Amino acid sequence: MNEGKLREEKERGARAQRLLDDPLLEDAFDTVKKSIHATFDSIENPTHDDLMRLYMMNKAVDKVKGVLERHVRTGEMAVKTLTNL
């Protein structure tokens, strides 16, 4: 991998970490999750489609967070590689 790509991954990782550390984004994740759970609690007789929709919404939030976490890990690996160049 070339040095330019490693530096890009390092910067993306740092940006992802700043986002994950940002209280506003953390609050947004929590608010969306609470809203999904509140919707589940408010449905008296949820259908299979209701449950699947809420499940998929919940997983989408997790996926966004997971993508950011992967960028952090990739950035950390890029830093180690750049240090060894």
C-alpha positions as CSV (number, residue, x, y, z in Angstrom):
1,M,0.0,0.0,0.0
2,N,1.4,3.4,-0.8
3,E,2.1,6.1,1.7
4,G,-0.6,8.5,0.4
5,K,-3.3,5.8,0.9
6,L,-2.0,5.1,4.4
7,R,-2.1,8.8,5.3
8,E,-5.7,9.0,4.0
9,E,-6.7,6.1,6.1
10,K,-5.0,7.6,9.1
11,E,-6.9,10.8,8.6
12,R,-10.2,9.0,8.1
13,G,-9.6,7.0,11.2
14,A,-9.0,10.2,13.2
15,R,-12.1,11.9,11.8
16,A,-14.2,8.8,12.6
17,Q,-12.8,8.8,16.2
18,R,-13.7,12.5,16.6
19,L,-17.3,11.7,15.4
20,L,-17.6,8.7,17.8
21,D,-16.3,10.9,20.6
22,D,-18.7,13.8,19.8
23,P,-21.5,13.9,22.4
24,L,-23.9,15.2,19.8
25,L,-23.5,12.1,17.6
26,E,-23.7,9.9,20.6
27,D,-26.9,11.6,21.6
28,A,-28.3,11.2,18.1
29,F,-27.6,7.4,18.2
30,D,-29.2,7.1,21.6
31,T,-32.2,9.2,20.6
32,V,-32.8,7.1,17.5
33,K,-32.4,3.8,19.4
34,K,-34.8,5.1,22.2
35,S,-37.3,6.1,19.5
36,I,-37.2,2.7,17.9
37,H,-37.7,1.0,21.3
38,A,-40.5,3.4,22.2
39,T,-42.2,2.6,18.9
40,F,-42.0,-1.1,19.6
41,D,-43.5,-0.6,23.1
42,S,-46.3,1.5,21.7
43,I,-47.5,-1.1,19.2
44,E,-50.2,-3.1,20.9
45,N,-50.1,-6.2,18.6
46,P,-47.0,-5.9,16.4
47,T,-47.1,-7.8,13.2
48,H,-44.1,-9.7,11.8
49,D,-43.6,-6.8,9.4
50,D,-43.6,-4.3,12.3
51,L,-41.0,-6.3,14.1
52,M,-38.8,-6.7,11.0
53,R,-39.0,-3.0,10.2
54,L,-38.0,-2.0,13.8
55,Y,-35.3,-4.7,13.8
56,M,-33.8,-3.4,10.5
57,M,-33.9,0.2,11.8
58,N,-32.1,-0.8,14.9
59,K,-29.5,-2.7,12.9
60,A,-29.0,0.3,10.5
61,V,-28.0,2.4,13.5
62,D,-25.6,-0.3,14.6
63,K,-24.1,-0.5,11.1
64,V,-23.4,3.2,10.9
65,K,-21.6,3.0,14.2
66,G,-19.8,-0.1,13.1
67,V,-18.6,1.6,9.9
68,L,-17.1,4.4,12.0
69,E,-15.4,2.0,14.3
70,R,-13.9,0.1,11.3
71,H,-12.5,3.4,10.0
72,V,-10.9,4.0,13.5
73,R,-9.3,0.5,13.5
74,T,-8.1,0.9,9.9
75,G,-6.6,4.3,10.8
76,E,-4.8,2.8,13.8
77,M,-3.3,0.1,11.5
78,A,-2.3,2.8,9.0
79,V,-0.5,4.8,11.8
80,K,1.4,1.6,12.8
81,T,2.4,1.0,9.2
82,L,3.5,4.6,8.6
83,T,5.6,4.4,11.8
84,N,7.4,1.4,10.5
85,L,8.2,2.9,7.0
